[in-house]
């Protein structure tokens, strides 16, 4: 008997809620890149609209670099859940896992090159293959290796940055890249936008930078897999004291580190410290708060729409890019470069509100999101249809 996809009654509510919350945070930060050449600028000097500095400071401390770690850990958590399910029922895991990651890679390629260059799915798929090599390890080993892979090189890079800041404290602004973006996205042809999108993707995903992406993302996947093996979310009530400690410690220390550019000096070394070490700690704090709140029935009912958006995370994530690029690129309204941070933030909140309503309506009629269905249909084939028919 083949491995089946996760049934509705097997889903863990808190995981869907965390995914929904992470998708909101991801959209709030991605919006900066949707409407401006954020990758090439010093945002504190570039944005000059009313309330831009204040709004960006809030996003920088509470959102930036705190939601992709959470989403990454949840990705690792889900992959480990599939592994443990396969072990429990004595079914082969690797063929299905490899197939799922290849399908995710295909979604990522389409997303990155035809919709928006800031795709994270390609990175998840590639690092997911690395995680498969560690998936059989015990939780302690997974956590220990994750910490070593992440902390050692990041501390080395951080120390180099503080040395570099002492020589030249200025943050690089790629004026040629900025001008190319401002020319292509709001008024260029689809071919010109494709070319710019490819250049922007290569800026962050060239062979040299991809090694950095792997050592940054893979440890989060490993930490998520370790948490899944310990069933930290499913047994949140049992681990209540641990979750409380993670919530308090993660948020206090994480927010303190994330505030260092504003409290000490806003140079790129402190910004790196803020994102690389402060961001994941805040992500852990957020996850802990959600795990604790999910124990309350009243909170579960109140936050149910958010959980439904998280339940169809692939549809929600790619849908955000589709809507935003239609707003800002030339084949839509062409508003790229014309929106300040505050307006962009309101647009992001509006998009997410629409997605929450869509998820509520869609899941009232169907068991999964449209892209989730397509992904599972490609993964399990006829086996998925038989599984669905057996539940009717």
C-alpha positions as CSV (number, residue, x, y, z in Angstrom):
1,X,0.0,0.0,0.0
2,X,1.3,3.4,-1.0
3,X,1.8,6.4,1.3
4,X,-1.2,8.6,1.4
5,X,-1.4,12.4,1.8
6,X,-2.3,13.8,5.2
7,X,-6.1,13.5,5.7
8,X,-8.1,16.4,7.0
9,X,-8.7,14.8,10.4
10,X,-4.9,14.3,10.8
11,X,-4.1,18.0,10.3
12,X,-2.7,19.9,13.3
13,X,-4.5,23.1,13.8
14,X,-1.6,25.0,15.3
15,X,0.6,24.2,12.3
16,X,-1.9,25.7,9.9
17,X,-2.3,28.7,12.2
18,X,1.5,29.3,12.2
19,X,1.6,28.9,8.4
20,X,-1.2,31.5,8.1
21,X,0.6,33.9,10.4
22,X,3.9,33.4,8.6
23,X,2.3,34.1,5.2
24,X,0.9,37.4,6.5
25,X,4.4,38.4,7.7
26,X,6.0,37.3,4.5
27,X,3.6,39.4,2.4
28,X,4.2,42.5,4.5
29,X,8.0,42.2,3.9
30,X,7.7,41.0,0.3
31,X,5.5,44.0,-0.5
32,X,8.6,46.2,-0.2
33,X,10.2,44.3,-3.1
34,X,7.0,44.1,-5.1
35,X,6.7,47.9,-5.3
36,X,10.3,49.1,-5.1
37,X,13.9,48.0,-5.8
38,X,14.3,47.0,-2.2
39,X,17.1,44.6,-2.9
40,X,19.5,47.3,-4.0
41,X,18.9,50.2,-1.6
42,X,19.3,51.4,1.9
43,X,15.7,51.6,2.9
44,X,16.2,54.2,5.7
45,X,17.6,56.6,3.1
46,X,15.5,55.6,0.0
47,X,12.0,55.9,1.3
48,X,10.9,59.5,2.1
49,X,7.1,59.5,2.2
50,X,5.0,60.4,5.2
51,X,5.5,57.9,8.0
52,X,7.8,55.8,5.8
53,X,10.7,55.7,8.4
54,X,8.3,54.9,11.2
55,X,6.4,52.2,9.4
56,X,9.6,50.6,8.0
57,X,11.1,50.6,11.5
58,X,8.1,48.7,12.8
59,X,8.4,46.2,9.9
60,X,12.1,45.9,10.4
61,X,11.9,45.0,14.1
62,X,8.7,42.9,14.2
63,X,8.5,41.4,10.8
64,X,11.7,41.4,8.7
65,X,13.7,38.2,8.8
66,X,11.3,36.6,11.4
67,X,8.7,34.9,9.1
68,X,10.8,33.1,6.6
69,X,12.6,31.2,9.4
70,X,9.1,30.3,10.9
71,X,7.9,29.1,7.5
72,X,11.1,27.2,6.9
73,X,10.8,25.4,10.3
74,X,7.2,24.5,9.4
75,X,8.4,23.1,6.1
76,X,10.9,20.9,7.9
77,X,8.2,20.0,10.5
78,X,5.9,18.8,7.7
79,X,8.5,16.8,5.9
80,X,9.4,15.0,9.1
81,X,5.8,14.3,9.9
82,X,5.5,12.6,6.5
83,X,8.7,10.6,7.3
84,X,7.3,9.4,10.7
85,X,4.0,8.5,9.1
86,X,5.8,6.4,6.6
87,X,7.7,4.7,9.4
88,X,4.6,4.1,11.4
89,X,2.8,2.3,8.5
90,X,6.0,0.7,7.2
91,X,5.7,2.4,3.8
92,X,8.5,3.7,1.6
93,X,9.2,7.4,2.2
94,X,12.0,8.5,-0.1
95,X,10.3,8.0,-3.5
96,X,7.3,10.1,-2.5
97,X,9.5,12.7,-0.7
98,X,11.8,13.1,-3.7
99,X,8.7,13.4,-6.0
100,X,7.1,16.0,-3.8
101,X,10.3,18.1,-3.7
102,X,10.7,17.9,-7.5
103,X,7.2,19.1,-7.9
104,X,7.8,21.9,-5.4
105,X,10.9,22.8,-7.4
106,X,8.8,23.0,-10.6
107,X,6.3,25.3,-8.9
108,X,9.3,27.4,-7.7
109,X,10.8,27.7,-11.2
110,X,7.5,28.8,-12.7
111,X,7.0,31.3,-9.8
112,X,10.5,32.7,-9.9
113,X,10.8,33.2,-13.7
114,X,7.3,33.9,-14.8
115,X,5.8,35.7,-11.8
116,X,8.2,37.1,-9.2
117,X,11.9,36.8,-8.7
118,X,11.8,36.7,-4.9
119,X,10.7,33.0,-4.8
120,X,11.6,30.8,-1.9
121,X,10.2,27.5,-3.1
122,X,13.3,26.7,-5.2
123,X,15.4,27.1,-2.1
124,X,13.0,25.0,0.0
125,X,13.1,22.2,-2.6
126,X,16.9,22.1,-2.8
127,X,17.5,22.3,0.9
128,X,14.7,19.8,1.3
129,X,16.9,17.2,-0.5
130,X,19.7,18.0,2.0
131,X,17.3,17.5,4.8
132,X,16.4,14.0,3.5
133,X,20.0,13.0,4.3
134,X,19.5,14.0,7.9
135,X,15.9,13.0,8.4
136,X,16.7,9.7,10.2
137,X,18.8,11.4,12.9
138,X,17.5,11.8,16.5
139,X,16.1,15.3,17.5
140,X,19.2,16.1,19.6
141,X,21.5,15.4,16.7
142,X,19.3,17.4,14.3
143,X,19.3,20.4,16.6
144,X,23.0,20.2,17.3
145,X,24.0,20.0,13.7
146,X,21.5,22.7,12.8
147,X,23.1,25.0,15.4
148,X,26.6,24.3,14.1
149,X,25.8,24.7,10.4
150,X,24.1,28.0,11.2
151,X,26.0,29.7,14.0
152,X,29.6,29.0,13.1
153,X,29.6,30.5,9.6
154,X,27.2,33.3,10.5
155,X,29.4,34.4,13.4
156,X,32.4,34.4,11.1
157,X,30.6,36.5,8.5
158,X,29.3,38.9,11.2
159,X,32.8,39.4,12.5
160,X,34.0,40.2,9.0
161,X,31.2,42.8,8.6
162,X,32.1,44.6,11.8
163,X,35.7,44.8,10.5
164,X,34.4,46.1,7.1
165,X,32.2,48.7,8.8
166,X,35.2,50.1,10.6
167,X,36.8,50.7,7.2
168,X,33.7,51.8,5.2
169,X,30.4,52.3,7.1
170,X,28.3,53.1,4.0
171,X,25.6,50.7,2.8
172,X,25.9,49.9,-0.9
173,X,23.2,51.1,-3.2
174,X,23.1,49.6,-6.7
175,X,22.0,52.6,-8.7
176,X,22.3,50.8,-12.1
177,X,20.1,48.0,-10.8
178,X,17.7,50.5,-9.3
179,X,17.4,52.3,-12.6
180,X,16.9,49.1,-14.6
181,X,14.1,48.0,-12.2
182,X,12.4,51.3,-12.4
183,X,12.5,51.2,-16.2
184,X,11.4,47.6,-16.7
185,X,8.7,46.8,-14.2
186,X,6.3,49.7,-14.4
187,X,6.4,50.2,-18.2
188,X,8.4,47.5,-19.9
189,X,7.2,44.7,-22.2
190,X,6.7,41.2,-20.8
191,X,10.1,40.2,-22.4
192,X,11.8,43.2,-20.7
193,X,10.2,42.3,-17.3
194,X,11.3,38.7,-17.8
195,X,14.9,39.8,-18.4
196,X,14.9,42.1,-15.4
197,X,13.2,39.4,-13.3
198,X,16.0,36.9,-14.3
199,X,18.7,39.4,-13.4
200,X,17.1,40.1,-10.0
201,X,16.8,36.4,-9.3
202,X,20.5,35.9,-10.2
203,X,21.5,38.7,-7.9
204,X,20.4,36.6,-4.9
205,X,20.7,33.1,-6.4
206,X,24.1,32.9,-8.1
207,X,26.3,29.9,-7.3
208,X,28.2,31.8,-4.6
209,X,25.2,33.2,-2.8
210,X,23.3,29.9,-3.1
211,X,25.8,28.2,-0.7
212,X,25.0,31.0,1.8
213,X,21.2,30.4,1.3
214,X,21.6,26.7,2.0
215,X,23.5,27.2,5.2
216,X,20.9,29.7,6.2
217,X,17.7,27.8,5.4
218,X,18.8,24.2,6.0
219,X,19.3,24.6,9.7
220,X,15.7,25.9,10.1
221,X,14.4,22.9,8.2
222,X,16.5,20.6,10.5
223,X,15.2,22.4,13.6
224,X,11.6,22.0,12.4
225,X,12.2,18.3,11.7
226,X,13.6,17.9,15.2
227,X,10.6,19.6,16.7
228,X,8.3,17.3,14.7
229,X,10.1,14.2,16.0
230,X,9.5,15.5,19.5
231,X,5.9,16.4,18.6
232,X,6.3,19.8,20.2
233,X,3.2,21.2,18.5
234,X,0.9,18.2,18.8
235,X,1.9,17.9,22.5
236,X,2.0,21.6,23.3
237,X,0.1,21.2,26.5
238,X,2.7,18.7,27.7
239,X,5.5,21.1,26.7
240,X,3.7,24.2,28.1
241,X,6.6,25.3,30.3
242,X,9.0,24.9,27.4
243,X,6.8,26.9,25.1
244,X,6.4,29.7,27.7
245,X,10.2,29.9,28.0
246,X,10.6,30.0,24.3
247,X,8.0,32.7,23.9
248,X,9.5,34.9,26.6
249,X,13.1,34.3,25.8
250,X,12.7,34.4,22.0
251,X,10.8,37.6,22.0
252,X,12.8,39.5,24.6
253,X,16.2,38.6,23.3
254,X,15.1,38.6,19.7
255,X,13.5,42.0,19.7
256,X,16.4,43.4,21.6
257,X,18.8,42.1,18.9
258,X,16.5,43.4,16.2
259,X,16.5,46.8,17.7
260,X,20.3,47.2,17.7
261,X,20.4,49.2,14.4
262,X,18.1,51.8,16.0
263,X,19.6,51.6,19.5
264,X,23.3,51.5,18.6
265,X,24.2,52.2,15.0
266,X,22.3,51.6,11.8
267,X,25.1,50.1,9.8
268,X,25.1,46.9,7.7
269,X,26.9,44.9,10.5
270,X,24.1,45.6,13.0
271,X,21.5,45.0,10.3
272,X,23.1,41.6,9.7
273,X,23.1,40.9,13.5
274,X,19.4,42.0,13.5
275,X,18.3,39.7,10.8
276,X,20.5,36.6,11.2
277,X,20.3,36.2,15.0
278,X,17.4,38.5,16.1
279,X,15.0,37.3,13.3
280,X,15.0,33.6,14.1
281,X,14.7,34.2,17.8
282,X,11.6,36.3,17.3
283,X,10.3,33.6,14.9
284,X,10.6,31.1,17.7
285,X,8.8,33.5,20.1
286,X,5.9,33.9,17.6
287,X,5.7,30.1,17.1
288,X,5.6,29.6,20.9
289,X,2.8,32.2,21.4
290,X,0.7,30.6,18.7
291,X,1.3,27.1,20.1
292,X,0.1,28.4,23.5
293,X,-2.9,30.3,22.1
294,X,-4.0,27.3,20.0
295,X,-4.8,25.5,23.3
296,X,-7.7,27.9,23.9
297,X,-10.9,27.1,22.1
298,X,-11.9,30.7,21.9
299,X,-8.6,31.6,20.2
300,X,-9.0,28.7,17.9
301,X,-12.4,30.0,16.7
302,X,-11.3,33.6,16.5
303,X,-8.2,32.7,14.4
304,X,-9.8,30.0,12.3
305,X,-9.8,32.1,9.1
306,X,-6.0,32.6,9.5
307,X,-5.6,28.9,9.9
308,X,-7.5,28.2,6.7
309,X,-5.2,30.6,4.7
310,X,-2.3,28.6,6.2
311,X,-4.0,25.3,5.2
312,X,-3.7,26.3,1.6
313,X,-0.3,27.9,2.0
314,X,1.0,27.2,-1.6
315,X,-2.0,28.8,-3.1
316,X,-1.8,31.7,-0.7
317,X,1.9,32.3,-1.3
318,X,1.9,32.2,-5.1
319,X,-1.5,34.1,-5.1
320,X,0.2,36.9,-3.3
321,X,2.8,37.3,-6.0
322,X,0.2,37.1,-8.8
323,X,-2.0,39.9,-7.2
324,X,1.0,42.1,-6.3
325,X,2.7,41.9,-9.7
326,X,-0.6,42.7,-11.4
327,X,-0.8,45.8,-9.2
328,X,2.7,47.0,-9.8
329,X,4.0,45.6,-13.1
330,X,3.2,47.1,-16.6
331,X,0.9,44.2,-17.6
332,X,-1.4,45.4,-14.7
333,X,-1.6,48.8,-13.1
334,X,2.1,49.7,-13.5
335,X,2.4,51.3,-10.0
336,X,6.0,50.1,-9.4
337,X,8.1,52.8,-7.8
338,X,5.0,55.0,-7.1
339,X,4.0,53.6,-3.7
340,X,5.4,54.6,-0.3
341,X,5.9,52.1,2.6
342,X,2.7,53.0,4.4
343,X,0.5,52.6,1.3
344,X,2.3,49.4,0.4
345,X,1.6,48.0,3.8
346,X,-2.1,48.8,3.6
347,X,-2.1,47.1,0.2
348,X,-0.5,44.0,1.7
349,X,-3.1,43.9,4.5
350,X,-5.9,44.3,1.9
351,X,-4.5,41.5,-0.3
352,X,-4.2,39.1,2.7
353,X,-7.7,40.0,3.9
354,X,-9.0,39.0,0.4
355,X,-7.0,35.8,0.6
356,X,-8.4,34.9,4.0
357,X,-12.0,35.4,2.7
358,X,-11.1,33.3,-0.4
359,X,-9.7,30.5,1.8
360,X,-12.8,30.5,3.9
361,X,-15.1,30.3,0.9
362,X,-13.0,27.8,-1.0
363,X,-12.5,25.4,1.9
364,X,-16.2,25.5,2.7
365,X,-16.7,23.6,-0.6
366,X,-13.3,21.8,-1.2
367,X,-11.0,19.9,1.1
368,X,-7.8,21.6,0.0
369,X,-6.6,24.7,-2.0
370,X,-6.4,24.5,-5.8
371,X,-2.6,24.4,-6.0
372,X,-2.4,22.0,-3.1
373,X,-4.8,19.7,-5.0
374,X,-2.6,20.0,-8.2
375,X,0.5,19.3,-6.2
376,X,-0.9,16.2,-4.5
377,X,-2.5,15.0,-7.7
378,X,0.9,15.1,-9.4
379,X,2.5,13.4,-6.3
380,X,0.0,10.6,-5.6
381,X,-1.8,10.3,-9.0
382,X,-4.7,7.9,-9.0
383,X,-3.8,6.9,-5.4
384,X,-5.1,10.3,-4.3
385,X,-8.4,9.8,-6.1
386,X,-8.9,6.4,-4.4
387,X,-8.1,8.0,-1.1
388,X,-10.6,10.8,-1.6
389,X,-13.3,8.3,-2.8
390,X,-12.8,6.1,0.3
391,X,-13.5,9.1,2.5
392,X,-16.9,9.9,0.9
